[in-house]
C-alpha cells in the first residue's frame, strides 16, 4: 500500500511526508483486518483500497485549504474521505459522522491506534444534531445520496464563508442542475465542478464545490423522511 499511496499522492500533486504515507497505509491495514469480521468496506484488495479510498480522498486536499480548519465528514462510513484528509492536513480538526455505530467504533479505535489526534466520531444523523449547526469551516461527503438531499444534510452544518465538497461521479452536471434550487434555498452557491483522475485506477471522479454564502433558514434541515419524500426541487 505504501508505494501506491506515495506515488499516487505525487501524481495528484499532494505533498506528504513519509510518516503521513505510513499512517495511511497503517490505517488501510487496520481497515482490511477489521473488515474480515465486520462489514466496513466492499473493497478488500489492498491495492484497490489504496487507490479508491486513500488517493480518491486525498484529491480533496487540492480543492480547499484544510489546514487548521474544522471539517465534518457526513456519512463517513469507515472514515473516508475524512481520515486521509486529517492525516494530510496539519492542525485540521475532524468530525466523522455516520448513522452506523460499528463504523464509528472502527474509526475511533483505528485513529487511537495510530495516535491520530483531533478526530471526533459521532454516531447519528446529520439532520438530528442541531448542536452542529453552522459549526464547521468545511463539510465533505462521499455519500451516494442525490446532491439535492445531501445538500440539505450538509450545508446547515457549514459556517457562512465555508465550503461543502461533495464527491460525485464524473457525469454529474444534471444532478448539479437539479440541486440548484436546493443549494440556493439552503444558503449555498455552486462554485464549480472539479474533475480529477484517481492515479492507477483508470477512473475519473468529480467534486462539486459549494460555497456557503448566507445562513441556512431555520426550517432546514427537515426530518429525513420529509427530505426523501419531498426533496427541494423548486
Buried (B, 14 or more C-beta within 10 A) or exposed (E): BBEBBBBBBEEBEBEBEEEBBBBBBBBBBBBBEBBEEEEBBEBEEBEBBBBBBBBBBBBBBEBBEBEEBBBBBBBBBBBBBBBBBBBBBEEBBBBBBBBBEEBBBBBBEBBEEBEBEBBBBBBEBBBEBEEBBBBBBBBBBBBEBBBBBBBBBBBBBBBEEBBBBBBBEEEBEEBBEBBBBBBBBBBBEBBEBBBBBBBBBEBEBBBBBBBBBEEBEEEBBBEBEEBEEEBBEE
